[in-house]
Amino acid sequence: MKRALYKDLINWKNSKKRKPLLLQGARQVGKTYLINELYNNIKNKR
């Protein structure tokens, strides 16, 4: 499953001037899923 914000998170991760990430939103919209996918992507690329 892909989320619309996934590409934005990848761009944030690759940015040289990134700031700390705060992910806010309503309950049960996939915030944790999105962060877990980003982590798994980073972990698998190592």
C-alpha positions in Angstrom: 0.0 0.0 0.0 1.4 3.4 -0.9 0.6 6.6 0.8 0.4 10.0 -0.9 3.0 11.4 1.5 5.6 8.7 1.1 7.4 10.6 -1.7 7.4 13.7 0.5 9.1 11.7 3.3 11.7 10.4 0.9 12.4 13.9 -0.3 12.6 15.0 3.4 15.1 12.2 4.2 17.3 13.0 1.2 17.3 16.8 1.9 20.6 18.3 3.2 18.8 20.9 5.3 16.1 18.8 6.8 14.5 19.6 10.1 13.1 17.2 12.7 10.0 15.4 11.5 6.7 15.9 13.2 3.9 13.8 11.8 0.5 14.9 12.9 -3.0 13.9 11.9 -6.3 12.3 12.8 -6.5 8.8 14.4 -6.2 5.8 12.2 -5.1 7.5 9.0 -1.7 5.6 8.6 0.9 7.7 10.4 2.6 4.8 12.0 2.4 2.7 8.8 4.0 5.5 6.9 6.9 5.8 9.3 7.4 2.0 9.4 7.5 1.9 5.6 10.1 4.7 5.6 12.2 2.9 8.2 12.0 -0.4 6.3 13.0 1.3 3.1 16.1 2.8 4.8 17.0 -0.4 6.5 16.8 -2.5 3.4 19.0 -0.1 1.4 21.9 -0.6 3.8 
